[in-house]
Amino acid sequence: MDITIHLSQEQREKLAYIQQHSDQDITTLLNQVIEQQYTKLYPRNSEPLKVLKESGFIGCGQGSPDLSTN
């Protein structure tokens, strides 16, 4: 897939800096970022309880502490 993007001057400078200090080409850098974001948003092989705990969903409500037993 070919992608064309428009970067601000600041973003171009940051990308050039990353390339210079990592010795990686743009394709490799973008592939790494895509994998990192995908893994972050769609965690594979994660336990559902772990995902819920990390999301902050568990314990976010307010109410009587014995609601699960009443």
Z-matrix of the N, CA and C atoms (Angstrom, degrees):
N
C 1 1.439
C 2 1.528 1 107.52
N 3 1.300 2 115.71 1 132.92
C 4 1.454 3 120.65 2 175.52
C 5 1.516 4 108.63 3 -99.57
N 6 1.321 5 115.98 4 135.06
C 7 1.459 6 121.93 5 -179.53
C 8 1.514 7 108.62 6 -128.53
N 9 1.325 8 115.68 7 135.02
C 10 1.459 9 121.22 8 174.54
C 11 1.520 10 107.34 9 -113.27
N 12 1.321 11 116.76 10 127.97
C 13 1.462 12 120.12 11 178.28
C 14 1.525 13 109.46 12 -127.58
N 15 1.307 14 114.89 13 155.15
C 16 1.457 15 121.47 14 176.78
C 17 1.523 16 107.27 15 -112.21
N 18 1.316 17 116.34 16 120.11
C 19 1.459 18 121.93 17 -178.95
C 20 1.520 19 109.70 18 -110.12
N 21 1.317 20 115.04 19 145.60
C 22 1.462 21 119.54 20 173.43
C 23 1.527 22 108.51 21 -69.42
N 24 1.304 23 115.96 22 166.38
C 25 1.462 24 120.09 23 178.37
C 26 1.527 25 110.31 24 -58.17
N 27 1.326 26 116.49 25 -41.60
C 28 1.469 27 120.83 26 -179.93
C 29 1.531 28 110.98 27 -62.32
N 30 1.331 29 116.72 28 -43.75
C 31 1.461 30 120.28 29 179.71
C 32 1.524 31 111.14 30 -66.37
N 33 1.330 32 117.75 31 -37.97
C 34 1.468 33 120.64 32 177.40
C 35 1.521 34 110.47 33 -62.88
N 36 1.332 35 116.26 34 -41.15
C 37 1.464 36 120.08 35 178.99
C 38 1.527 37 110.85 36 -65.04
N 39 1.309 38 116.42 37 -41.30
C 40 1.468 39 120.18 38 178.62
C 41 1.527 40 110.86 39 -63.99
N 42 1.322 41 116.12 40 -42.72
C 43 1.457 42 120.03 41 178.75
C 44 1.522 43 110.93 42 -63.22
N 45 1.318 44 116.89 43 -42.39
C 46 1.468 45 120.63 44 178.12
C 47 1.527 46 110.46 45 -62.48
N 48 1.324 47 116.80 46 -40.47
C 49 1.469 48 121.45 47 178.83
C 50 1.532 49 110.27 48 -62.33
N 51 1.324 50 115.71 49 -46.54
C 52 1.466 51 120.13 50 179.95
C 53 1.522 52 110.23 51 -61.33
N 54 1.320 53 116.66 52 -43.81
C 55 1.465 54 120.25 53 179.30
C 56 1.525 55 111.22 54 -61.05
N 57 1.317 56 116.84 55 -44.85
C 58 1.464 57 120.88 56 -177.87
C 59 1.520 58 111.98 57 -64.39
N 60 1.318 59 116.36 58 -37.48
C 61 1.462 60 120.06 59 -174.79
C 62 1.527 61 113.72 60 -91.67
N 63 1.313 62 117.08 61 -9.11
C 64 1.464 63 119.02 62 178.95
C 65 1.525 64 112.06 63 -114.87
N 66 1.314 65 117.15 64 -9.58
C 67 1.470 66 121.92 65 -177.60
C 68 1.526 67 112.15 66 53.95
N 69 1.336 68 116.11 67 38.37
C 70 1.462 69 120.84 68 178.07
C 71 1.526 70 109.20 69 -121.36
N 72 1.321 71 115.72 70 148.29
C 73 1.456 72 118.49 71 178.14
C 74 1.530 73 110.32 72 -81.14
N 75 1.326 74 115.40 73 170.11
C 76 1.462 75 120.85 74 -176.15
C 77 1.529 76 111.32 75 -60.49
N 78 1.309 77 117.32 76 -41.34
C 79 1.463 78 120.74 77 -179.15
C 80 1.522 79 111.24 78 -60.18
N 81 1.317 80 116.88 79 -45.14
C 82 1.464 81 120.92 80 179.09
C 83 1.519 82 110.73 81 -63.39
N 84 1.327 83 117.11 82 -44.33
C 85 1.465 84 121.00 83 179.64
C 86 1.524 85 111.20 84 -61.32
N 87 1.326 86 117.02 85 -46.56
C 88 1.460 87 119.93 86 -179.62
C 89 1.524 88 111.54 87 -65.42
N 90 1.319 89 117.56 88 -38.81
C 91 1.467 90 120.07 89 176.80
C 92 1.522 91 111.31 90 -61.62
N 93 1.329 92 117.33 91 -39.97
C 94 1.467 93 121.12 92 178.55
C 95 1.524 94 110.94 93 -64.71
N 96 1.324 95 116.75 94 -44.12
C 97 1.465 96 120.52 95 -179.61
C 98 1.526 97 110.54 96 -64.42
N 99 1.324 98 116.85 97 -42.01
C 100 1.462 99 120.34 98 178.38
C 101 1.524 100 110.37 99 -61.66
N 102 1.319 101 118.07 100 -44.84
C 103 1.466 102 121.42 101 178.80
C 104 1.524 103 111.47 102 -62.58
N 105 1.342 104 117.10 103 -42.58
C 106 1.461 105 120.97 104 179.63
C 107 1.523 106 110.91 105 -62.30
N 108 1.321 107 117.32 106 -46.45
C 109 1.459 108 120.66 107 -179.33
C 110 1.524 109 111.49 108 -67.09
N 111 1.325 110 116.64 109 -40.43
C 112 1.460 111 120.44 110 179.11
C 113 1.527 112 110.43 111 -62.30
N 114 1.320 113 116.62 112 -46.25
C 115 1.460 114 121.36 113 179.57
C 116 1.522 115 110.68 114 -62.55
N 117 1.307 116 116.41 115 -39.11
C 118 1.466 117 121.21 116 179.42
C 119 1.530 118 111.04 117 -65.48
N 120 1.323 119 117.06 118 -42.05
C 121 1.457 120 121.34 119 -176.23
C 122 1.524 121 113.44 120 -85.40
N 123 1.326 122 117.40 121 -27.53
C 124 1.456 123 122.09 122 -178.31
C 125 1.521 124 108.65 123 -132.15
N 126 1.324 125 115.93 124 75.68
C 127 1.466 126 119.01 125 -177.20
C 128 1.522 127 111.37 126 -67.30
N 129 1.318 128 115.40 127 121.38
C 130 1.460 129 121.52 128 178.26
C 131 1.524 130 109.81 129 -83.14
N 132 1.294 131 115.27 130 148.39
C 133 1.467 132 121.71 131 174.78
C 134 1.523 133 112.84 132 56.94
N 135 1.315 134 117.51 133 25.23
C 136 1.456 135 119.66 134 178.43
C 137 1.521 136 109.52 135 -89.38
N 138 1.293 137 114.75 136 148.62
C 139 1.448 138 119.91 137 175.58
C 140 1.521 139 107.82 138 -78.65
N 141 1.331 140 118.26 139 135.17
C 142 1.466 141 120.32 140 -178.05
C 143 1.528 142 113.24 141 -55.59
N 144 1.331 143 118.15 142 -40.58
C 145 1.459 144 120.61 143 179.73
C 146 1.522 145 110.67 144 -63.29
N 147 1.313 146 116.81 145 -41.91
C 148 1.458 147 121.22 146 178.92
C 149 1.526 148 110.79 147 -61.76
N 150 1.325 149 116.48 148 -43.49
C 151 1.464 150 120.91 149 179.57
C 152 1.523 151 110.14 150 -61.48
N 153 1.330 152 117.04 151 -44.50
C 154 1.464 153 120.30 152 179.69
C 155 1.524 154 111.94 153 -64.59
N 156 1.327 155 117.35 154 -42.04
C 157 1.461 156 120.40 155 178.68
C 158 1.522 157 111.11 156 -62.62
N 159 1.332 158 117.02 157 -43.57
C 160 1.457 159 120.86 158 -178.90
C 161 1.521 160 112.13 159 -69.17
N 162 1.326 161 117.11 160 -25.72
C 163 1.459 162 120.28 161 -178.71
C 164 1.524 163 112.22 162 -76.54
N 165 1.334 164 116.97 163 -16.84
C 166 1.457 165 120.06 164 -177.14
C 167 1.518 166 112.55 165 85.22
N 168 1.329 167 117.59 166 3.45
C 169 1.458 168 121.38 167 -178.79
C 170 1.521 169 111.90 168 -68.57
N 171 1.318 170 116.75 169 -42.53
C 172 1.460 171 120.80 170 -179.05
C 173 1.524 172 108.94 171 -71.66
N 174 1.313 173 114.48 172 127.33
C 175 1.457 174 119.95 173 178.63
C 176 1.517 175 113.73 174 85.12
N 177 1.327 176 117.79 175 9.54
C 178 1.461 177 118.69 176 -177.55
C 179 1.523 178 112.12 177 -87.44
N 180 1.316 179 117.31 178 -12.79
C 181 1.454 180 120.20 179 -179.08
C 182 1.521 181 112.35 180 -85.54
N 183 1.311 182 114.72 181 167.25
C 184 1.459 183 119.92 182 178.34
C 185 1.521 184 108.62 183 -120.14
N 186 1.296 185 115.80 184 150.17
C 187 1.447 186 120.13 185 179.02
C 188 1.514 187 110.28 186 151.90
N 189 1.301 188 115.24 187 -171.73
C 190 1.452 189 121.38 188 179.94
C 191 1.529 190 109.41 189 -64.00
N 192 1.342 191 117.33 190 136.49
C 193 1.462 192 119.69 191 -177.57
C 194 1.529 193 114.16 192 -65.74
N 195 1.345 194 118.44 193 -13.84
C 196 1.463 195 120.08 194 -178.94
C 197 1.532 196 112.56 195 -104.16
N 198 1.314 197 117.53 196 24.55
C 199 1.464 198 120.24 197 -178.14
C 200 1.526 199 112.73 198 -61.55
N 201 1.309 200 118.04 199 -31.02
C 202 1.465 201 119.52 200 -178.20
C 203 1.526 202 112.51 201 -71.75
N 204 1.311 203 117.82 202 -17.50
C 205 1.464 204 120.71 203 -179.61
C 206 1.515 205 112.27 204 -109.74
N 207 1.305 206 118.01 205 -7.36
C 208 1.476 207 121.73 206 179.16
C 209 1.501 208 111.05 207 -106.94
